[in-house]
Every structure is written in C-alpha cells, then in structure tokens.
Amino acid sequence: MWESFTSIHRCIRVARSHHDPPSRKATEGRKEYMAKIAKRVKANIELVDSSKIYSPEEAIELAKKTANTKFVGSIEVHIRTMIDPKKTDQAIRGMVSLPNGTGKTKKVAAFVTEAKEKEAKEAGAVLVGGEDLIKKIKETEKTDFDVAVAEPALMPKLAQIAKILGTRGLMPNPKTGTVSPNVGQTIKEIAGGKVNFKNDDSGNIHQIIGKSNFETAKLFENFSAFIDSVKSSKPAAVKGQYISTVSINATMGPGIKVKI
C-alpha cells in the first residue's frame, strides 16, 4: 500500500515538473538574449535611410555592415516585378552563372546512363544513377540533394518521380540548363556558381549572391550578373515596366533599396 502511494506521489511530482514555469534564471537569460537581438536589430535599422535609394555598391557595403549575426550569413537580392504571376505566359524562369559563386556547396544528383556515371561522379555529383536511382527515390521519396541534372535519354523515365521532384523544385528542365548530354560540364557549372531563379506566387524573385564576408567587388559582380540575367528573362507577354523595385539585405538584416 505504502509503495503504491509512494509511486503515485513520485509520478505526480514528475508530471508537475514538466509543467512548472521556467526558473527565474532561465527567464532572465531569455530576456537578456532577446534584448541583445532587439538592440542589434534597432542599430541596423538606424544605419539604413529608408527614404533613400542606394547605388548597388553602397547597398552592398551597407548590407555587409548590418551582417553582424554570430554566424556568417548571406547577402540576398529581392526583386519585385510587375508580372501577373497567375498568367503562365508571364512566368519568369532563368539561370545565371555568378562569377564568384554563392559561397554555398550544392549537392547535385545526376540521372544518367551507365556510360556517363563515371563522368558525373568525377564532376562532383553526390548521387549518380539511372533507373536504380529513380526506383530508390520513388520508393523512399527522399531527395537529399539541392539540384538534379539529367541526360536527355533519362527524361522519359523521370516521369515516374516527376511529382516528387516537381513539387520540391528539383525536376531537371532544359530551360534551366539542367538537361544536357554534357552532364559533367553542367555539374561543374552548377558547382562553380550557376544558379536558377524563378518568380514566386507574388511575382517576386529572390536570390543569394554570396556570403557576407565576400569582398564588396565580388558581390557587386555577382549582383550585376544576376540583374542582367533577370532583365534578359523578361517574358514577351509583359508590356511596359518589368521591374518595380530591387532591395538588398544581409541575413536577418534590414532591406536596402537599390537603384538599377
């Protein structure tokens, strides 16, 4: 009887411990941490004149100054376009080779015939295969890679997993240069800084152009290449103004308007 009572009492104490409010020390630590973040965010906002439109070089320099997180973040570009994203003939899709890369290593999957497997592996693909790789993805629905490239001969077979790849933005596409008989060259280009971009549901385009510790000149080169590529990707159905606004920011930093 006493053992049962003790056991019940112990369970009650354990249950209560899971619902007890945080200790005063933990609460104060949390408040201090949030206060530091708020102070940093406020200081960053004060650095940026929200009424000013900066030159690309000025904006990049300013973004680097606001990149004061504990980790090395990225420099991002955000473009607001005047397209109607509901109309398929106004969709924006393109690719660009950033001269200095993004600072991020991309995992590439290569869907190739047996004759091309060695070439794909030597070029740096982390997953290489044909029907065997397609079957594995179909069964597991796992896609542990960032970009997929394919030989034209494998495209009909990819129909089996088109839904899986398509919903995750991983389906190889000739328009983005990820379907090619020269898979080795394609993989090397992606590893070297080639990126694909497209508009989101709001008609905006977002792209990382490098790490915050990149030199300003290198970020500017990447920015210029990206903007030129977006301009050249203007859909024929879009008349009049194409790009509305452009802004740059560091990870968790304030937006900085840019003139182009």
N, C-alpha and C positions, 0 to 999 in steps of 0.2 A: 504494500500500500504506500509506504513512505517513498520507495523507489519510483513508483508511478508518479507520485506528486512532485518529486524532485525533477523527474524527466519532463513533465509538463511545464514546470516553472522555468526550466532551462530553455525550452522551446519558446516560451513567451518572451524571455529576455532576448533571445536571438532575433525573434521577429521584430521586437521593438527597436533593436539596434539598427535594423535595415531601414527603419522609418524615422530614426532620430534625425533632427536637423543637423546641418554641418556644424562642426565645432567653431568657436569664436575665432580661433587662429586660422582655420581654413577660410572662413568668411572674409576675414580681414585681408588675407592673402589674395583672395579673388578680387576684392575691391581695389587693392593696390595695383594688381595686374591690369584691370580694366581702366584704372585712372591713367596708367602709363600709356596704354593704347590710345585713349581719348586725347591725351596731351600730344602724342605723336601725330595723330590724325589732324588735330587742330593746327599744329605747327605747319604741317604740309599744306593744308588748305590756305593758310595765310601766305604761303610762298607764291601761290598762283593768283594772278589777277583774272578773275572770271569774266571781266568785260573786254579782255584783250585777246586778239588772235595772234599767236606767235608764229615766227618762221619755224620751219622744221628743225633747224639746228638749235634754236632757242628752246623749243619744246622738248627736244631730246635731252638737252643739258638740264632743264628743269625737272624732267621726269627722273633723271639719274639722282638729283638732289633729294627727291622725295622717296627714293628707293632705300629706306632705312629700316627695313624689316630685319629680323635676326637671321634670315636666310637670303641667299642670292635669288632674287626674283627675276621676272621678265619685264621687257618693255613691250607694251601692246599698242596696236593701232586699231581704232574703231571708225568705221566709215558708215555714215547714214546716207542711203541712196534715195532717189525719187522713184524707184520702180514700184510696180504693184506686185507684191510677192504672190498674190493669188493667181496671177496670169503666168502660165508656163512659158510663154514666149518672151517674158521679161526676166526670166531666171538668170542669175549671174553665176557662172562657173568658170574657173580658170586655174592656171598654175604659174608659178614663178620660181626661178632659182635664185634664192637670196645669196648674194656674193660671199657673205661671211657666215652663212648658216644661222641657225636659231639658238645654238648652244645646247640643244637637246638631241640625244641619240634616239633615233626611231627604230623600233623593231619592225622588220619587214618580213612578210610571208610571201613566198613565191610559188605560184601554181604553174608548174612546168612539166614538160615531158621528161622522160628519163635521160634523154640526151643532153638536156640543159641543166640538170640538177647540179653537176659539179660547178658550172659557170655561176649559178645562182649562189651557191654556198661560198665560193671564193669572193664574190662581190659583197658578201656580208649579210645575206638573208638568214634570219634566225629559224625560220620554218620553211622547209622545202619539200615539195611533193606534188603528186598528181592526183589520181583517183583515190589513193590511200589517204592523203591529207583531207580531201573533200569528204570522204566517208567518216573520218575521225571527227571533223567539225560538225557534220550532220548528226552524228550520234551524241556528241557531248555538248554541242552548241557553245563551246569555248573558243574564244578568239583572243588569244594572248599576244596580240601584235597591234601596231599602230597603222600600218599601211599594207595593202595587198597589191601585188603585181601579178600579171598573168600573161602567158603566151596566148596568142590568138586561138591556137588549137584547143586550149583548155576552156575557153569561154563557154561553149555549149554545155560542158559538164558542170560548170559552176552554177547552172540553173538550179541544181539540187539544193544549194545553200544560198541562193540569191536573197531569200527573205532574211536569213540570219545576217548576212554581210550588209545587205542594203539598209536595214533599219539601224545599223551601227556605223553607217558611213564608210564601209570598208570594201564595197564592191568595186573591183577594177573597172575602169572606164577609159575608152580610147580618148575621150575629150580631156581627161586629166593626165594623159600620158602614162597611165599605169597598165595599159595593154600594149605589149610590144614584143616583136620577135627577138629584140636585143635586150633580154632581161638583165643581163649583167650590167650593161651601161645604165639602164633605168634604175636599178638598185643603187648604183654608185651615185647617181644624180640625186636621189632622194636622201641618201646619207650625207651628201655634200651640201644640202640646204634647199633642195627642191620641195616646195610645199603647194598644196592645193587649197583653194579657197572657194567659198560659195556664200550666197546670201542666206540669212536665217529667215524665220517666219515673219519677221518685221521688216525685212528688206535691208537689214544691216549686215556688214561684213566685219569680221573680227580676225586679227592675225597677230601672232607673236613675231617680232622682228629681231629678237636676240635677248641676251641676258643683260641685266642692269650693270654688270661690270664690264661690258663691252666698251671699247673706245667710242666716243661720240661719232667720229668719222665713219666707223664701220656700221654703226646703227643707222646713220644717215644714208649710206649706200644701200643698205637693206630696205630702208623706208622708201627711197626713190624707186628702186626696182619694183617694190610691191605696188606703189601708187601707179606707176606706168602700166603695170600689168592689169590692174583693175580698170584703168581708163580704156585700155585696148579691148577689154572684155565687155564693153557696153553692148547690151542687146540691141539688135536692129529695131526692135519694136518700141524702144524707149526714145521718145522725141523730146527735144528741149533739154532742160537741166537734168543731169545724170547724178552727179554727186552733190549732196546737200551740205554736209559738214564732215570734218575729219578731226579726230582727237587722239592724243597720245597719253598714256599713263603707265606708271610702274605698277607692279603687283601691289594691290591694296592701297594705291596712291590715287590722288585726285585727277580728274580728266583735265587735259590741257588742250585748248582749241588750237588748231593748226591751219595756216593758210597754204593753199597749194596752187 
